[in-house]
Amino acid sequence: MKSKILHNINIAIVTSNDETFLLPTWTKTINFLKNKNISLKGIFVSKKEMANLEPNKLYFWYLKTFGIKNFILLTMFTLLSKVIRTIKNYPSSFKDLSKKNNIPCVYLKNCEERNFIKWIKKNKIDILLITTQDILKKELIVSVKKGIINKHASILPNSRGLLPFFWNVINNNEQGVTYHAISEKIDLGEILLQKEVKKRNISMIGYYLEIFNQYPHDIYQSLKIIYKINNKNCIKKKNISSYNSIPEKKDFIIFKKKGGKIILLRDFIKALYFNK
């Protein structure tokens, strides 16, 4: 009976405009939540990129930092994902996803837009689910009635910030994922759910495929935790807080020496299952 509480809450999402990982993830998540009789009030797509880089500069950063081989493989991986979605007639954009699910969709420059915050207040949004590069300001945080839930691909407070898998390899940290409530301090809000990822010989791309594949189930569990339907599930370790920004070429050299991989050929096979 308690789970019926979730049927009556107002939920919206904010996501980066990533069609390789996040579009398939939200396609599956929306279907998953629908099966739980939970609907979304709106989809907002933020155009803000990692480290505030413009798209062309971001592509150049990948090439310069990870090298031409990884850049080519990442490009091929992105193209494969698009081909799979086209063949299977899956949503080709967030606008397409919104139409197929009859959910309003708005593209934002960033999450600080006044009209976005006004919409949150007007529609009395209880929960905001985010998968975006934006650092949220207090005005937005306090506008959401119950809380904002973020996924971070590390066992917080280890490796706060950008590309946690990359930095966890360098710092010999355990890999995992954390779902937490957003606060004004980056990646330091109340922890709701944590899980270790113990797979060996996994690349950065394979790691994110693993985490995003579990996202629908994990976000549902996080919703139940924030509404006290389930107990918290957090890893009981005294991790040291650390924060990292965008890596440079010298960091990638260390990453490789520690056995880190950006993308492997088997990740292309995993993409077939990820986009199903």
Secondary structure, DSSP 8 states (H G I E B T S, - for coil): -GGGGGGGS-EEEEEES-TTTHHHHHHHHHHHHHHTT--EEEEEEE---GGG--HHHHHHHHHHHHHHHHHHHHHHHHHHHHHHHHHTT--SSHHHHHHHHT--EEEES-TT-HHHHHHHHHTT-SEEEEESS----HHHHTTSSSEEEEEESSSTTTTEES-HHHHHHHTT---EEEEEE--SSTT-S-EEEEEE---SS--HHHHHHHHHHTHHHHHHHHHHHHTTSS--B---------EE----HHHHHHHHHTT--S--THHHHHHHHHT-
